[in-house]
Amino acid sequence: MDEVELAIHINSRTVGKRPVTAWARTKDALLVCHPIVDETDAWTITHRPTGLRIDPSRALSKKEALALIDVYAPLADWAAVKDDLELRAAAREAVEHAYEQFSFVEE
């Protein structure tokens, strides 16, 4: 699948708000993947409008993160999840289940 490079801002616990380069399927995508600021070769998936990390406990490769964007996108209303603890818990459970079912195939 194709990928689009985007510039976004994220909040890092160690350096505050900073720009990073992210990748998504389309320029209007709500979920993007980007390197984790304080780690080498580790990627995460973030909901672009809210800055919510979708799977904060898991570090991924870029290929895994790009593939999982498509898996995670339909699992929840990610904008609503940010401020609702019950929805967040349900979304995390759905993400965990989806990750366990996910089969990453090397190209």
Secondary structure, 3 states (H helix, E strand, C coil): CCCEEEEEEEEECCCEEEEEEEEECCCCCCEEEEECCCCCCCEEEEECCCCEECCCCCCECHHHHHHHHHHHHHHCCHHHHCCCHHHHHHHHHHHHHHHHHCCCCCC
